[in-house]
Amino acid sequence: MIDVEDHMRNLTLLTDLYQLSMMNGYVETGKADTKANFDLFFRNAPGFEFAIIAGLEQAIEYINNIQFKADEIKYLKSLGLFGSEFFDRLKNLKFSGDITGMQEGELIFPTEPILSVTAPLFECQLLETALLNIINHQTLIATKALKITQETTGAVAEFGLRRAQAPDAGIYGARAAMIGGCKSTSNVLAGKMFGIKVAGTMAHSWIMSFDSEIEAFEAYAKIYPNNCLLLVDTYDTLLSGVPNAIKVFSSLKSKGYSPVGIRLDSGDLAYLSKKARKMLDSAGFTDAKIFASGDIDENIIVSLKLQGAKIDMWGIGTKLITSTPTPALGGVFKMSGIFNKNGDFEPKLKISDTHDKITNPGIKTVYRVYKDDGMASADIIALKGEEFDTTKPLTISHPVDRWKTKTFVSYSLRELPIQVYKNGCLVYSLPKLPEIIEYSVKSRSEFWEEYKRLINPHEYKVDLSDQLYELKQKLLNENKKYNS
């Protein structure tokens, strides 16, 4: 088994072969040191009208630890694909460019740059695959966690490790789930690595290892009197599990302990939780919690709430850690401009018959528009350096249908991206995970619930500034010759 902390320190070869081929090609054509700007963003994906950014800390760890060691260079030479100057450059390669990016926990929308990288082509090309791998995954899981946790009335524990696609997905997925709103994880290694609260209950195998269910409950209560949460669905939830739990709770109460509650892991959770609630209340255990698990997601939670289910806490694994039914965010890393031989920046865009695949040119930033009540009302993707006079009305237009406009008279603006690297030096102070979680809570509290609801969410306005729109149209018109 690869040591997770060890291989996270050097993921330099975590890339696609064609990235190395392009890097070698830049060397061979004299373009390796030509600077360019690339944006990392996600397009529209089913079920993802917005995303919660996660993974920046691991992206920084990756960049800081780029190093082509002797054995890695030896392996690449064995492929017989690359020239000698390519390997000379690899020996002392360090990131030398600038990066701006969204803070972890920021709620953002499609096409908004999550990261903007300005660096030599040789370096930008190497970064693409690893940055997408890191940011795509954690942002995906953080966003899924938000969709789940915003529908619950109680705390959610992330229980997905056994169903995650390999150790890294379980470890960094647990971290991302906390940013998205989960309160704890069953993953002990993630708990150690990131200072996350760990949580767990009991296994069916524990109960089955005893001669009877009541004996298993009594033994567990004796060992963990201050944290007694009993799994009641091994044999018969209502005829055996809950009655036996009540007997054990009564014994604990007589000794001065307060039982935590019961866990339902199968069956009709709405029906069982309502019946169990009545039985617990009738026995005097109104404070005992009902914990539910078992292939739950946000849609099931909504259904359970509509049915009046009496569930206080949730353990959610498979559908959270795999982001069912949307297993990928679909982030991309696209060039938005290049510096010519005179050092002047030339904006670029990718043209496609598919509208969503036409990129936005130029070095960009994002401004969030707030009304006087402090709530977010729109985002503007603008060219870096554009100025806005907040003492004057601001009219924004739809990025395609420019006749659709909205004017703000009293408002404020916040620029979302922050400087992460400057001339290859890390200039951003990495916050601790509790600070990231706090920022995430604040970020998503700035949006009306209508924007975040699961079904038919209200469309949040993300528009292009006039300057960016005009630049995009200019480049599209100039490139019509390629479409003739």
C-alpha positions in Angstrom: 0.0 0.0 0.0 1.4 3.4 -1.0 1.7 5.8 1.9 -0.8 8.5 1.2 1.1 11.3 2.9 4.4 10.3 1.1 3.0 10.2 -2.4 1.0 13.4 -1.9 4.4 15.1 -1.4 5.4 14.3 -5.0 2.8 13.8 -7.6 4.9 15.1 -10.4 4.2 12.2 -12.7 0.4 12.4 -12.0 -0.2 13.6 -15.6 -1.4 12.4 -19.0 1.3 11.4 -21.5 0.2 14.0 -24.0 1.0 16.8 -21.5 4.6 15.6 -21.6 4.5 15.3 -25.3 3.3 18.9 -25.6 6.0 20.1 -23.2 8.7 18.4 -25.3 7.0 19.9 -28.4 7.3 23.4 -26.9 11.0 22.8 -26.3 11.6 21.6 -29.8 9.7 24.6 -31.3 11.2 27.2 -29.1 8.0 28.0 -27.2 8.7 26.5 -23.8 9.3 29.9 -22.2 6.4 31.6 -23.9 4.0 32.8 -21.2 0.3 32.0 -21.4 -2.8 32.2 -19.3 -5.0 29.2 -18.6 -8.3 29.1 -16.7 -9.6 26.1 -14.7 -13.4 26.1 -14.6 -16.4 23.8 -14.9 -19.1 23.8 -17.5 -22.8 23.1 -16.9 -23.2 19.6 -15.5 -26.4 17.7 -14.7 -27.5 18.6 -11.2 -24.7 21.1 -10.7 -26.1 24.6 -11.0 -23.4 25.7 -8.6 -20.3 24.3 -6.9 -18.5 24.6 -3.6 -14.8 25.0 -4.2 -12.5 22.5 -2.4 -9.0 21.1 -3.0 -6.9 24.3 -3.2 -4.7 23.2 -0.3 -3.9 19.9 -2.0 -3.3 21.7 -5.3 -0.8 24.0 -3.5 0.9 21.0 -2.0 1.2 19.4 -5.4 2.7 22.6 -7.0 5.1 23.1 -4.1 6.5 19.6 -4.4 6.9 19.3 -8.1 10.3 17.5 -8.6 11.4 15.2 -11.3 13.7 12.8 -9.4 16.3 10.6 -11.0 14.2 7.5 -11.1 11.3 9.4 -12.8 13.6 10.9 -15.4 15.0 7.4 -16.0 11.5 6.1 -16.6 10.6 8.9 -19.0 13.8 8.3 -20.9 12.8 4.6 -21.3 9.8 5.7 -23.3 12.0 7.0 -26.1 9.8 9.9 -26.8 11.6 13.0 -25.6 14.7 15.0 -26.5 17.7 15.8 -24.3 16.8 19.5 -23.7 13.4 18.4 -22.4 15.2 16.3 -19.7 17.6 19.1 -18.9 14.6 21.3 -18.1 13.0 18.7 -15.9 15.9 18.4 -13.6 15.4 21.8 -12.0 11.8 22.5 -12.8 9.9 24.6 -10.3 6.7 26.6 -10.8 7.6 30.3 -11.7 4.3 31.8 -12.5 1.3 33.6 -11.0 -2.0 31.9 -9.9 -5.2 33.6 -8.7 -8.0 31.4 -7.5 -11.2 31.0 -5.5 -10.9 30.3 -1.8 -12.0 26.9 -0.6 -15.6 27.0 0.5 -16.6 29.7 -2.1 -19.9 29.0 -3.8 -19.4 29.6 -7.6 -21.1 28.9 -10.9 -20.3 27.5 -14.3 -17.6 29.2 -16.5 -16.2 31.2 -13.5 -12.4 30.7 -13.3 -11.7 28.6 -10.2 -7.9 29.0 -10.9 -6.2 31.3 -13.4 -2.6 30.4 -14.1 -0.1 32.6 -15.9 3.2 30.9 -16.5 5.5 29.6 -19.3 3.7 27.1 -21.5 6.2 24.4 -20.4 4.8 24.7 -16.8 1.2 25.3 -17.6 1.0 22.1 -19.6 2.4 20.1 -16.7 -0.1 21.5 -14.2 -3.3 20.8 -16.2 -4.0 17.1 -15.3 -3.1 17.1 -11.7 -4.9 20.4 -10.9 -8.0 19.1 -12.6 -7.8 15.8 -10.8 -7.5 17.5 -7.4 -9.9 20.3 -7.8 -12.5 18.3 -9.8 -12.8 15.6 -7.2 -12.9 17.6 -4.0 -15.2 20.3 -5.5 -17.5 17.5 -6.7 -17.8 15.9 -3.2 -18.1 19.2 -1.4 -21.0 20.2 -3.7 -22.7 16.8 -3.2 -22.3 17.2 0.5 -24.0 20.6 0.4 -26.9 19.3 -1.6 -27.4 16.6 1.1 -26.8 18.6 4.2 -29.0 21.5 3.2 -31.9 19.1 3.1 -31.4 17.6 6.6 -32.6 18.9 9.9 -29.8 17.1 11.7 -26.1 16.5 11.5 -24.7 14.4 8.7 -21.7 12.0 9.2 -19.7 11.0 6.2 -19.6 7.2 6.1 -18.3 6.6 2.6 -14.8 5.2 2.9 -15.6 1.5 2.1 -17.4 2.6 -1.1 -14.9 5.2 -2.2 -12.9 4.6 -5.4 -9.6 3.8 -3.7 -8.0 5.3 -0.6 -7.3 8.8 -1.9 -11.0 9.3 -2.9 -12.0 8.3 0.6 -9.5 10.5 2.4 -9.8 13.7 0.4 -13.5 13.0 -0.2 -14.0 13.1 3.6 -12.2 16.4 3.8 -14.3 17.9 1.0 -17.5 16.6 2.7 -16.7 18.7 5.8 -16.4 21.8 3.6 -19.8 20.9 2.1 -21.5 20.7 5.4 -20.9 17.3 7.0 -20.1 17.3 10.7 -18.0 14.2 11.1 -16.5 11.2 9.3 -16.1 7.5 9.9 -12.6 7.8 8.3 -10.0 7.6 11.0 -7.1 8.5 8.8 -8.9 11.5 7.5 -9.6 12.5 11.1 -5.9 12.3 11.9 -4.7 14.1 8.8 -7.2 17.0 8.8 -8.4 17.2 12.4 -11.9 16.1 11.5 -14.3 14.8 14.1 -14.6 11.0 13.8 -17.8 9.2 14.5 -19.2 5.7 14.4 -21.8 3.4 15.9 -21.8 -0.4 15.9 -21.8 -3.2 13.4 -24.3 -5.9 12.7 -21.5 -8.4 13.2 -21.2 -7.3 16.8 -24.8 -8.2 17.5 -24.6 -11.5 15.6 -21.5 -12.6 17.5 -23.6 -12.9 20.7 -26.2 -15.5 21.6 -28.9 -12.8 21.6 -29.5 -9.2 20.6 -30.2 -8.0 24.2 -26.9 -9.6 25.3 -25.1 -7.7 22.6 -26.7 -4.4 23.5 -25.9 -4.9 27.2 -22.3 -5.7 26.5 -22.0 -2.6 24.3 -23.6 -0.4 26.9 -21.3 -1.6 29.6 -18.2 -0.7 27.4 -19.5 2.6 26.1 -22.0 3.9 28.6 -21.5 7.5 27.6 -21.9 6.9 23.9 -24.5 4.3 23.6 -26.1 4.3 20.2 -27.6 0.9 19.3 -28.2 -0.6 15.9 -31.7 -2.0 16.0 -32.4 -3.6 12.6 -30.3 -6.8 12.8 -33.3 -9.1 13.4 -36.6 -7.2 13.7 -36.6 -3.5 14.3 -39.9 -2.9 16.0 -40.5 -6.3 17.7 -36.9 -6.9 18.9 -34.4 -4.1 18.2 -36.2 -1.1 19.7 -37.7 -2.9 22.7 -34.3 -4.4 23.6 -32.7 -0.9 23.2 -35.3 0.5 25.6 -34.5 -2.1 28.2 -30.8 -1.3 28.0 -31.5 2.4 28.0 -33.6 2.0 31.2 -30.7 0.2 32.8 -28.2 2.9 31.8 -30.6 5.6 33.0 -30.8 3.9 36.4 -27.0 4.2 36.6 -27.0 7.9 35.8 -26.1 7.7 32.1 -28.0 9.2 29.2 -28.3 7.0 26.1 -27.6 8.6 22.7 -30.2 6.8 20.7 -30.8 4.1 18.0 -29.7 3.6 14.5 -31.9 2.4 11.6 -29.9 1.0 8.7 -32.5 -0.7 6.5 -36.2 -1.0 5.8 -38.9 1.7 5.5 -37.1 4.5 7.3 -40.1 6.8 7.3 -42.4 4.2 8.9 -39.8 2.7 11.2 -38.6 6.0 12.5 -42.1 7.2 13.3 -43.0 4.0 15.1 -39.6 4.0 16.9 -40.1 7.6 18.0 -43.4 6.8 19.6 -41.9 3.8 21.4 -39.0 5.7 22.7 -41.1 8.7 23.8 -43.6 6.4 25.6 -40.7 4.8 27.5 -39.5 8.2 28.6 -36.6 8.6 26.2 -37.7 11.7 24.4 -34.1 12.9 24.1 -32.9 9.7 22.5 -31.9 10.4 18.9 -32.8 8.4 15.8 -29.9 8.0 13.5 -30.5 6.8 9.9 -28.2 5.3 7.3 -28.4 3.0 4.3 -28.0 4.3 0.7 -29.4 7.7 1.5 -29.0 10.9 -0.7 -30.6 14.3 -0.9 -33.6 13.1 -2.8 -34.4 10.3 -0.3 -34.1 12.9 2.5 -36.6 15.1 0.8 -39.0 12.2 0.4 -38.5 11.2 4.0 -39.2 14.7 5.3 -42.4 14.8 3.2 -43.5 11.5 4.9 -42.9 13.0 8.3 -40.0 10.7 9.2 -38.6 11.2 12.7 -34.8 11.2 12.0 -32.4 13.3 14.0 -29.0 12.4 12.5 -27.7 10.9 9.3 -24.9 8.6 8.2 -24.4 8.9 4.5 -21.8 6.9 2.5 -22.0 5.5 -1.0 -24.1 8.2 -2.7 -22.1 11.0 -1.1 -18.5 9.7 -1.6 -19.3 8.7 -5.2 -21.5 11.7 -5.9 -24.3 9.6 -7.3 -25.8 10.1 -9.9 -23.2 12.7 -11.1 -19.8 11.0 -10.8 -17.7 13.8 -12.3 -17.6 17.6 -12.2 -16.3 18.0 -15.7 -13.8 20.8 -15.0 -11.5 21.9 -17.8 -8.3 23.8 -18.1 -8.3 26.1 -21.2 -5.9 28.7 -22.6 -7.3 32.2 -22.6 -4.4 34.1 -24.0 -0.7 34.1 -24.8 2.1 36.7 -24.6 3.8 37.4 -28.0 7.5 38.0 -28.7 7.1 41.7 -27.7 5.6 40.7 -24.3 2.1 41.9 -25.3 -0.8 39.7 -24.3 -3.0 38.3 -27.0 -6.3 36.9 -25.9 -7.4 33.6 -27.3 -10.6 31.6 -27.3 -11.7 28.1 -28.3 -14.6 28.0 -30.8 -17.1 25.2 -30.9 -20.4 24.3 -32.5 -21.5 23.5 -29.0 -22.2 26.9 -27.3 -21.1 25.8 -23.8 -17.7 24.8 -25.2 -16.8 28.3 -26.5 -14.4 29.7 -24.0 -14.0 33.2 -22.6 -10.8 35.0 -23.7 -8.4 37.2 -21.7 -7.1 37.2 -18.1 -10.2 37.4 -16.0 -11.6 37.9 -12.6 -15.1 37.6 -11.0 -17.1 40.1 -9.0 -20.1 39.3 -6.9 -22.9 41.8 -6.7 -24.6 42.3 -3.4 -27.7 44.2 -2.6 -28.1 46.3 0.5 -29.4 43.3 2.5 -26.0 41.6 2.0 -27.4 38.9 -0.2 -25.7 37.9 -3.5 -27.7 38.9 -6.5 -25.4 38.3 -9.5 -21.8 37.6 -10.6 -19.8 39.4 -13.3 -17.0 37.7 -15.2 -14.8 40.6 -16.1 -11.3 41.3 -17.6 -8.6 41.8 -15.0 -8.1 45.5 -14.4 -11.6 46.6 -15.3 -13.0 49.3 -12.9 -16.5 49.6 -11.7 -17.9 52.8 -10.1 -20.3 51.6 -7.4 -21.7 55.1 -6.9 -23.3 54.8 -10.3 -26.0 52.3 -11.4 -24.7 49.0 -12.7 -26.5 47.3 -15.6 -25.6 43.7 -16.4 -26.6 41.7 -19.4 -27.1 38.1 -20.2 -23.9 36.5 -21.6 -25.7 35.5 -24.8 -29.0 37.3 -25.0 -27.8 40.8 -24.4 -31.3 42.3 -24.5 -31.9 40.6 -21.1 -30.6 43.2 -18.6 -30.8 44.0 -14.9 -29.8 47.3 -13.3 -28.6 47.7 -9.7 -28.8 51.2 -8.2 -27.7 50.5 -4.6 -25.2 47.7 -4.4 -21.6 46.6 -3.5 -19.0 44.5 -5.3 -16.6 41.8 -4.0 -13.8 40.4 -6.1 -13.8 36.7 -5.5 -10.3 35.4 -6.6 -7.3 35.9 -4.4 -3.6 35.9 -5.2 -2.2 32.4 -4.5 1.2 32.5 -6.3 3.3 35.5 -7.5 6.4 34.9 -9.6 6.5 31.3 -8.4 6.2 32.2 -4.7 3.3 31.1 -2.5 1.8 34.4 -1.2 -1.4 32.9 0.2 -1.6 31.8 3.9 -3.4 28.5 3.9 -6.3 28.5 6.4 -7.0 25.6 8.7 -9.9 23.3 7.8 -12.2 24.8 10.5 -11.6 28.2 9.0 -12.4 26.9 5.5 -15.6 25.3 6.9 -16.6 28.6 8.5 -15.9 30.5 5.3 -18.0 27.9 3.4 -21.0 28.4 5.7 -20.7 32.2 5.3 -20.4 31.9 1.5 -23.5 29.8 1.0 -25.5 31.9 3.5 -25.3 34.8 1.1 -27.6 33.1 -1.3 -31.3 32.8 -1.2 -32.6 29.2 -0.8 -34.3 29.5 -4.1 -30.9 29.5 -5.9 -29.8 26.3 -4.1 -33.0 24.2 -4.1 -32.8 20.8 -5.8 -35.8 21.1 -8.1 -36.1 24.0 -10.6 -33.7 26.3 -8.8 -34.0 30.0 -9.6 -31.4 31.0 -12.2 -28.6 33.0 -10.6 -27.3 35.6 -13.0 -23.7 35.1 -14.2 -22.9 37.7 -16.8 -19.9 38.9 -18.9 -18.8 42.5 -18.5 -19.3 44.7 -21.5 -15.6 44.7 -22.2 -15.3 41.0 -22.0 -18.4 40.4 -24.2 -17.1 42.8 -26.8 -13.6 41.1 -26.8 -15.3 37.7 -27.2 -17.4 38.9 -30.1 -14.4 40.5 -31.8 -12.4 37.3 -31.6 -15.4 35.2 -32.8 -15.9 37.5 -35.8 -12.2 37.5 -36.6 -12.3 33.7 -36.7 -15.3 33.3 -38.9 -12.9 32.4 -41.7 -12.3 29.1 -40.0 -16.0 28.4 -40.1 -16.6 29.2 -43.7 
